[in-house]
Amino acid sequence: MTEERRAAPRQRVLKGGRIVINDGFSTFQCTVRNLSEAGARLKVASIIGIPDTFDLGMDDGRKHACTVVWRTANEIGVKFG
């Protein structure tokens, strides 16, 4: 069994979002798959072109400054702040 390393427990969600870079001139669609006060797991079509820091705009109006913690071909784990 793996040890839980997250600062806050995450809830499974299925919310639309946008990865925003270049002061809002470039965006990538994403799906927020799980979410906590400290971070999230994002599903994307491809990680190509997504930098290590960006803003996440969620369809419910919330916005977060994000730093990438891990990546796979189609998912990104981020921490907020």
Buried (B, 14 or more C-beta within 10 A) or exposed (E): EEEEEEEEEBEEEEBEBBBBBEEEEEBBEBBBBBBBEBBBBBBBEEBEEBEEEBBBBBEEEEEBEBEBBEBEEEBBBBBBE
